[in-house]
Every structure is written in structure tokens, then in C-alpha cells.
Amino acid sequence: MIILGVVLLILGAILDIPILWTIGIILVVVGALLWILGSTGRAVGPRSHYW
């Protein structure tokens, strides 16, 4: 999810498409949040860890 967000950020900057930039930021933030929650040992949804 983080990698997809970074790719969308790069594409949004290169192609000058603001919606890609916005979606990329959202995906990076959500991916980082899930990664932090999963690495602390908290269950994320039905998963006991998140990769």
C-alpha cells in the first residue's frame, strides 16, 4: 500500500494530475498507519499482524 502510494505520488507529480497526488498521500498515510499498528503487535482487523 505504501509502495502504491509512492508510485501514485510520483505519477501525479510527473503528469501534473492532482487527484493522483491526493490518492497517493492518502495511501501512504493509511499504509504507514497499518504498518505501525501491525508492528506494535496490535491486531489490525482480522489479522494478527500486517506486512
Buried (B, 14 or more C-beta within 10 A) or exposed (E): BBEEBBEBBEBBEEEEEEEBBEBBBEBBEEBEEBBEBBEEEEEBEEEEEBE
